[in-house]
Amino acid sequence: MPDGSEYAGMTKNQKYEGKGRLTHANGDIYQGNWVDGKAHGKGVFAEKGGSYYDGEWVKDVQHGKGKEVWE
């Protein structure tokens, strides 16, 4: 991507769809389910510094059950 981010996974209509992994240019990573280009369903967001959230997402927002750990 132009900003240096990298995506590996499934796509549909040029949007993230299904399972995939997005590594942001700053080193943060989201790995999990995507719907219409947004984190949706089960997934893990891990910051480069070690903090992470493992749980449910709805339209790119943490929603539902999950575990958040701060370094």
N, C-alpha and C positions, 0 to 999 in steps of 0.2 A: 504494500500500500504506500501511497505517497509520504505518509508520516513515519514510515519505518515499521509499522505493525505488520504482523504476519498471521494469516488464518490458514488452518489445515482442517478440512472437514467437508461436510455435505453442503450443497447449495441448491437453491431453486429460484429461478427467475432473477439470477444475479444477487441473491440475498442469502445470508446464512440460514440453513434449514436442516433440522435433524441434529446429529451429533457433530461437534467440532471443537476446536481449540483456537482461541485468539490470544496471541502474545502481543501485548501493546509495546510500543517503542520504548517506554520507560521500564519495561521488564515485568509489569503486572500481567497476570494470566487469568483468563476465564476458560474453563473447560466444562462442557456439558451440553445441554439441549438448547436449540435455537428454534424460533418460530418467526418467520417474516423479518429476519435480520436482527432479532432481539433475543437476549437471554430469557428463556421461558421454559419452566419445568425444573428438573434437577440439575444442579451445577455447582461448581466450586470456583470462587474468585480468590486468587492468592496474590497479595501484594509482594513486591520485590523484597521488602523488609521483613517478611515472615508472617504478618497478620493474614487471616483468611476467613472466608465465610463459605460454609458447605451446607447447602440447603435448597430451598425452593425459590423460584424466581417467576415473576409475572411482568412481561414487557420491560425487561431490563432493571426491574426493581426487586430487591429482596422482599419476599412475601411468603408467609406461611411458616412452616417449621424449618429450623436450621440451627447451625452451630457457628458462632462467631468467636474467633480467638485473636486477641491482640498481643503483639510482642511486647 
